[in-house]
Amino acid sequence: MWEYQKLLQYPVKIKTPNAKFAQIIASQYGGPDGELGASLRYLSQRFSMPYPELQGILTDIGTEELGHLEMVGSIIYQLTRNLSPEEIKKAGFDAYFVDHTTGVYPASAAGVPFTAAYIQSTGDLFADLHENLAAEQKARKTYDNILRLVDDPDVCDAIKFLRAREIVHYQRFGEALRIATDRLNEKNFYAFNPSFDKACKLN
Amino acid sequence: MTANQNTMMEKIMAVRFSVWDLHLYLDSHPCDKTAMELLEKYKEKNAVLTAEYESRFGPLTPSSGSGEEWTKAPWPWQMVGDC
């Protein structure tokens, strides 16, 4: 169960709407390395994850990603306020607009709708943790590319915060991997899956 | 949203972020006493700021209020602010 907090994790206050920026940043809402995939990935992987520390890390990071989804949605909402049809056409936002107006819809910048095929939940803790380490770097890469394309300081401020969190999460997943690896039998590395092979002793 | 509400909200966001990041850190560093003490300090600050904010501007969570006081603006994505 979750309890909503009526606040963003970090302020989003964008003075100047810009549909082109909205279209680019939408990829972090519903794109291949976006926040929706991140939260679904971690919150789904929890169920087969052994070890209390790892269950905690997945719950907490999965929860924080939902907060990031809300921040990215807020950025898109604020960037698409009060636009005229001329501005929408000029920014190349018309292809999005015709289906979604200025509603926030989970799709990539190129318009591919969100799909669960972006994520994995393997039921194997080492496969999952490596997926998560990669996912944090891929999200960091997307934020880096957004910062290469966007020059509005109001937008960049929030994007820089989100980028920094990817690095913190990468660090936490690295610690999770170390905790899990330390609990393997050194003569039995990867020979069994502690998420599934219950009969095996974990140490 | 008034400048005052905006300032208070940003203080709460900052303090809650500190609480959250220390909470996450303690998942993998459960014996770090310095982090635990720091977490308690920020939790106390958050309780004081939240009580003051909610008494003036309305609930921040469903458990502290319902109905019109809960649904009234601004919602987080609307806090564009001219302050």
Interface residues (C-beta under 8 A of the other chain):
Chain A: E3 Y4 Q5 K6 L7 L8 Q9 Y10 P11 V12 K13 I14 K15 E53 G56 I57 D60 I61 E64 E70 G73 S74 Y77 Q78 R81 V168 R172 E175 A176 I179
Chain B: M9 E10 I12 M13 R16 F17 W20 D21 H23 L24 Y25 D27 S28 H29 P30 P59 L60 T61 P62 S63 W70 W75 P76 W77 M79 V80 G81
